[in-house]
Amino acid sequence: MDRKIAEEDSEEVEIDLGDSSESEELEIEEEPQTLWKAQPSVEEEENIHTSTLVEISDTKPLINTRDPRGINDCLKVTFEDVIAEPVSVRSGDRVWIWSNALFEVSRVWLYRIVTVGLAIPMSVLSGVLFAIFSCFHIWMVGPCVHCVLIGSRWLQSLWNVVLGVFVLPFSRTASRCCGGFSIHLAKE
């Protein structure tokens, strides 16, 4: 049944490879539109980008951009960043190709295997830790800081008076004494 629907939706696509013999004719006539790939139907386009898991998830925007702030840009490691042969010392081409392929495959699959075992427990641990810190900050630190600020309002007023009575006159006197000096530089 799906095959019948796919056959009905499929379109024939003409690809112009730009033969040189036809180029003179094309200059006189209108240029044909080059289509390299058939446009997918609306249903196919939606199915490409979404799945049932993503549709019911609250993290739909996070699926495509997993590091939007670039926190882990230092971990963008390629084969050439780790293994590099100078011109004077070279292995065989097949050794280099297989080494590159095995490096990439082992890096990707070992990362996936390790994250299966560690990602969920670390996510739960991080969530619990940040929840505790948030609760502690909201219900303990914030109110305590406000209580101290309310209780020390008189101390702030006293400090302003002390600065105004003792420090401000000395600062003004020093600025008036030093304000009369002028320095002129002359070349000899």
RAQUI-V969037 format. One line per field, one symbol per residue. ss: DSSP state (2 for helix, 1 for strand, 0 for the rest). phi: phi as a letter, one per 20 degrees, with the letter a starting at -180 (. if undefined). A space follows every 10 residues. Layout:
# RAQUI-V969037
ss = ???
phi = ???
This chain:
# RAQUI-V969037
ss = 0222222220 0000000000 0022222200 0000000000 0222222220 0222200002 2222000000 0022200022 2200000000 0022222222 2222222222 2222222222 2222222222 2222222222 2222222222 2022222222 2222222222 2222222220 00000000
phi = .fffffffef cecedeemff feffffffef fffedebfff ffffffffec cffffeeedg fffedecfem fdffeeddgf fddbdfffcc efffffffff ffffffffff ffffffedff ffffffffff ffffffffed fgffffffff fdffffffff ffffedefff fffffffeff fcdddced
